[in-house]
Amino acid sequence: MEEMNARERMLAAIERKPVDRIPTDIWATAEVWEKLRAHFSEGADILAALHIDGTRGIAPDYCGPAPPAVGPGESANYWGMVMRRTPYADGIYEEQVFYPLAEAKTIDDLDRYRWPRADWFDYSKMRAQAQEARKTHLVTFGYMAPFYYHNLLRGLERSLTDPYDDPEFTHEILRRISDFFYEHHRRAFEACDGLIDVAQVTDDLGSQTGPLISPKIYDAFYAEHHRRFINLCHAFGIKVFHHDDGSCRVFLPRLVEMGIDILNPIQWTCPGMDRAQLKREFGDRICFHGGVENQRILPFGTPEEVRAEVRACIDTLASDGTGYIVAPCHNLQPNTPLENILAMYDEAWRYGRQT
């Protein structure tokens, strides 16, 4: 087969068409990127050196109100969420310390909150960004996650009990979150009409051992918003990337029926997430992204164990020679040895060409 460029290869895999080799992607923390830059010569193209296809993201300019003032080591976004840089043994993560609607109890409380608006963004430069990026790479924009933003605005515990304590309040907060997401993305899609390849309609519905919410609660409160976002993407010819950590198996028939095109991260060690079974049941309708185990094998395995894991992912998730993008099943963490990262992408490049 004639050699493809990164964009052609990624699109072919997403559409479950033949590829010259199984494509690759990367998610990593800042510390991992520092490690990679130190390993390669100054100015080196790290993605090219590792044969990573990857994507190119675009975004509008923010021109709205300034976020609220915060303390040292903290940052705030236009939702009013406050994050604090928190050191751990191997690196630093930004942890949320303020939830803007944690104390809200009524619709009047929601009225008093300063909800984000699409008017806070300038979409005029996005088309030029997309035209340049798509010459070689898959163009991505967008992140629509009603369940996750419910968590971020209310705090996890309150967001999980809201549907039981006050259904009307819950529907209203989700409507306002989703109306902003919809209008924000609609304007961006119109500005770049025909140039965006992939957008995220995503959420973290799964935990290490099972779903965070019941299918009944999902159907009653969240499904309508996912369906609306997926339909919006497809109306503009955009593929839908759905990220869902952990054991999300119970939701997959619904999400696939709604029209998701790509499923990430395939955390196959969790209940119900067997790779071969997922491929058999859904591989004729969706592409898989991720899969390379990064809680045990990538940080603590040997390079050969990492290579074996990459081969196992390709053998199962790309058993028909396509429909899979090799990537870690979440961000590569600072405790991941450099030699394991190099082994993962080298094996993906070598073994992925043999499919």
FENSULNOR-V521772 format. One record per residue. N is the residue number from 1. RES is the residue in three letters. PSI is psi in radians with two decimals (none if undefined). NEAR is the number of other C-alpha atoms within 12 Angstrom. Layout:
[[N RES PSI NEAR] [N RES PSI NEAR]]
This chain:
[[1 MET 2.51 11] [2 GLU 2.48 10] [3 GLU 2.37 15] [4 MET 2.76 22] [5 ASN 3.10 26] [6 ALA -0.75 33] [7 ARG -0.79 31] [8 GLU -0.72 31] [9 ARG -0.78 37] [10 MET -0.78 44] [11 LEU -0.72 40] [12 ALA -0.74 29] [13 ALA -0.75 40] [14 ILE -0.66 39] [15 GLU 0.09 29] [16 ARG 0.74 32] [17 LYS 2.89 25] [18 PRO 2.51 27] [19 VAL 2.69 34] [20 ASP -0.49 27] [21 ARG 2.81 38] [22 ILE 2.18 51] [23 PRO 2.88 51] [24 THR 2.73 47] [25 ASP 2.96 41] [26 ILE 2.39 36] [27 TRP 2.26 29] [28 ALA 2.69 24] [29 THR 2.93 23] [30 ALA -0.64 19] [31 GLU -0.63 24] [32 VAL -0.73 30] [33 TRP -0.66 23] [34 GLU -0.73 18] [35 LYS -0.73 25] [36 LEU -0.71 30] [37 ARG -0.63 19] [38 ALA -0.53 15] [39 HIS -0.73 21] [40 PHE 2.79 19] [41 SER 2.71 12] [42 GLU 2.27 11] [43 GLY 0.02 13] [44 ALA 2.59 14] [45 ASP 1.72 16] [46 ILE -0.73 26] [47 LEU -0.75 26] [48 ALA -0.70 19] [49 ALA -0.57 19] [50 LEU 0.09 27] [51 HIS 0.69 30] [52 ILE 2.19 35] [53 ASP -0.93 36] [54 GLY -2.93 34] [55 THR 3.01 34] [56 ARG 2.10 30] [57 GLY 2.56 26] [58 ILE 2.87 34] [59 ALA 2.66 31] [60 PRO 2.88 29] [61 ASP 2.41 17] [62 TYR 2.27 21] [63 CYS 0.42 16] [64 GLY -2.91 19] [65 PRO 2.61 19] [66 ALA 2.45 17] [67 PRO 2.83 21] [68 PRO 2.67 19] [69 ALA 2.54 17] [70 VAL 3.02 18] [71 GLY 3.12 14] [72 PRO 2.40 12] [73 GLY 0.13 19] [74 GLU 2.80 22] [75 SER 2.71 25] [76 ALA 2.64 27] [77 ASN -3.11 26] [78 TYR -0.16 25] [79 TRP -0.22 30] [80 GLY 0.13 29] [81 MET 2.40 33] [82 VAL 2.28 27] [83 MET 2.59 27] [84 ARG 2.32 21] [85 ARG 2.09 19] [86 THR 2.06 18] [87 PRO 2.46 13] [88 TYR -3.10 14] [89 ALA -0.68 10] [90 ASP -0.03 18] [91 GLY -2.97 21] [92 ILE 2.33 19] [93 TYR 2.61 21] [94 GLU 2.01 21] [95 GLU 2.40 20] [96 GLN 2.32 25] [97 VAL -0.13 24] [98 PHE 2.27 28] [99 TYR 1.92 28] [100 PRO -0.54 30] [101 LEU 0.40 35] [102 ALA -0.59 26] [103 GLU 0.03 16] [104 ALA 2.44 24] [105 LYS -0.36 22] [106 THR 2.95 22] [107 ILE -0.62 21] [108 ASP -0.65 13] [109 ASP -0.68 18] [110 LEU -0.62 26] [111 ASP -0.55 16] [112 ARG -0.25 13] [113 TYR 2.51 23] [114 ARG 1.63 23] [115 TRP 2.42 30] [116 PRO 2.64 28] [117 ARG 2.59 25] [118 ALA -0.45 26] [119 ASP -0.22 20] [120 TRP 0.05 23] [121 PHE 2.54 25] [122 ASP 1.95 20] [123 TYR 0.05 29] [124 SER -0.44 20] [125 LYS -0.06 19] [126 MET -0.61 30] [127 ARG -0.73 27] [128 ALA -0.69 21] [129 GLN -0.82 27] [130 ALA -0.72 34] [131 GLN -0.68 25] [132 GLU -0.78 20] [133 ALA -0.67 27] [134 ARG -0.04 30] [135 LYS -0.57 19] [136 THR -0.36 21] [137 HIS 2.81 33] [138 LEU 2.31 37] [139 VAL 2.19 39] [140 THR 2.52 38] [141 PHE 2.46 38] [142 GLY 2.57 35] [143 TYR 1.83 32] [144 MET 1.94 39] [145 ALA 1.46 36] [146 PRO -0.72 40] [147 PHE -0.80 42] [148 TYR -0.73 31] [149 TYR -0.47 33] [150 HIS -0.79 40] [151 ASN -0.81 32] [152 LEU -0.53 33] [153 LEU -0.58 38] [154 ARG -0.33 34] [155 GLY 2.57 25] [156 LEU -0.84 24] [157 GLU -0.82 19] [158 ARG -0.69 25] [159 SER -0.53 35] [160 LEU -0.51 29] [161 THR -0.30 21] [162 ASP -0.84 32] [163 PRO -0.49 28] [164 TYR -0.66 20] [165 ASP -0.68 16] [166 ASP 1.47 20] [167 PRO -0.71 21] [168 GLU -0.79 18] [169 PHE -0.74 29] [170 THR -0.81 35] [171 HIS -0.66 32] [172 GLU -0.75 26] [173 ILE -0.67 40] [174 LEU -0.62 38] [175 ARG -0.75 28] [176 ARG -0.71 27] [177 ILE -0.86 36] [178 SER -0.58 37] [179 ASP -0.70 26] [180 PHE -0.87 30] [181 PHE -0.81 36] [182 TYR -0.87 33] [183 GLU -0.70 25] [184 HIS -0.83 31] [185 HIS -0.61 40] [186 ARG -0.77 32] [187 ARG -0.71 30] [188 ALA -0.74 39] [189 PHE -0.68 38] [190 GLU -0.69 23] [191 ALA -0.53 28] [192 CYS 0.45 33] [193 ASP 2.05 24] [194 GLY -0.03 23] [195 LEU -0.25 33] [196 ILE 2.29 45] [197 ASP -0.71 40] [198 VAL 2.44 40] [199 ALA 2.67 42] [200 GLN 2.17 36] [201 VAL 1.81 46] [202 THR 3.02 37] [203 ASP 2.76 37] [204 ASP 1.51 33] [205 LEU -0.24 37] [206 GLY 2.67 34] [207 SER -3.05 23] [208 GLN -0.47 23] [209 THR -0.20 19] [210 GLY -3.06 25] [211 PRO 2.59 29] [212 LEU -0.49 31] [213 ILE 2.84 31] [214 SER 2.71 23] [215 PRO -0.59 23] [216 LYS -0.80 17] [217 ILE -0.70 25] [218 TYR -0.85 31] [219 ASP -0.66 20] [220 ALA -0.55 20] [221 PHE -0.56 33] [222 TYR -0.52 40] [223 ALA -0.71 34] [224 GLU -0.59 23] [225 HIS -0.74 34] [226 HIS -0.77 42] [227 ARG -0.73 30] [228 ARG -0.75 30] [229 PHE -0.74 42] [230 ILE -0.76 40] [231 ASN -0.66 25] [232 LEU -0.82 33] [233 CYS -0.85 40] [234 HIS -0.51 28] [235 ALA -0.44 19] [236 PHE 0.21 26] [237 GLY 0.44 21] [238 ILE 2.34 39] [239 LYS 2.55 39] [240 VAL 2.10 43] [241 PHE 2.16 39] [242 HIS 1.97 40] [243 HIS 2.27 36] [244 ASP 1.80 42] [245 ASP 2.83 36] [246 GLY -2.63 34] [247 SER 1.56 30] [248 CYS 0.24 41] [249 ARG -0.69 36] [250 VAL -0.43 27] [251 PHE -0.25 36] [252 LEU -0.75 35] [253 PRO -0.68 19] [254 ARG -0.84 22] [255 LEU -0.70 39] [256 VAL -0.71 29] [257 GLU -0.65 18] [258 MET -0.50 27] [259 GLY 0.31 31] [260 ILE 2.57 41] [261 ASP -0.49 42] [262 ILE 2.32 42] [263 LEU 2.24 46] [264 ASN 2.59 45] [265 PRO 0.07 43] [266 ILE 1.13 46] [267 GLN 1.42 39] [268 TRP -0.24 40] [269 THR -0.17 26] [270 CYS 2.71 26] [271 PRO 2.36 23] [272 GLY 0.01 26] [273 MET 0.49 37] [274 ASP 2.25 25] [275 ARG -0.84 37] [276 ALA -0.67 24] [277 GLN -0.72 18] [278 LEU -0.72 36] [279 LYS -0.75 33] [280 ARG -0.73 21] [281 GLU -0.59 20] [282 PHE -0.06 30] [283 GLY -0.29 33] [284 ASP -0.05 25] [285 ARG -0.40 29] [286 ILE 2.83 39] [287 CYS 2.55 46] [288 PHE 2.49 53] [289 HIS 2.17 45] [290 GLY -2.31 44] [291 GLY -0.53 50] [292 VAL 2.01 51] [293 GLU 2.14 40] [294 ASN 0.42 36] [295 GLN -0.47 26] [296 ARG -0.92 23] [297 ILE -0.90 31] [298 LEU -0.79 38] [299 PRO -0.53 28] [300 PHE -0.13 22] [301 GLY 3.04 26] [302 THR 2.84 22] [303 PRO -0.66 25] [304 GLU -0.61 21] [305 GLU -0.64 25] [306 VAL -0.78 36] [307 ARG -0.72 32] [308 ALA -0.64 25] [309 GLU -0.74 37] [310 VAL -0.78 43] [311 ARG -0.70 33] [312 ALA -0.70 27] [313 CYS -0.79 43] [314 ILE -0.73 42] [315 ASP -0.55 27] [316 THR -0.93 31] [317 LEU -0.33 47] [318 ALA 0.69 44] [319 SER -0.39 28] [320 ASP 0.18 23] [321 GLY 0.06 30] [322 THR -3.00 40] [323 GLY 0.40 44] [324 TYR 2.44 53] [325 ILE 2.05 50] [326 VAL 2.25 51] [327 ALA 2.79 43] [328 PRO 2.68 41] [329 CYS 0.28 38] [330 HIS -2.97 29] [331 ASN 2.34 31] [332 LEU 2.27 37] [333 GLN 2.80 36] [334 PRO -0.43 31] [335 ASN 0.15 28] [336 THR 2.10 35] [337 PRO 2.49 27] [338 LEU -0.72 30] [339 GLU -0.48 26] [340 ASN -0.64 36] [341 ILE -0.79 45] [342 LEU -0.69 33] [343 ALA -0.70 31] [344 MET -0.86 48] [345 TYR -0.53 39] [346 ASP -0.76 29] [347 GLU -0.68 37] [348 ALA -0.70 42] [349 TRP -0.78 32] [350 ARG -0.94 23] [351 TYR -0.59 29] [352 GLY -0.29 35] [353 ARG -0.19 26] [354 GLN -0.07 20] [355 THR none 26]]
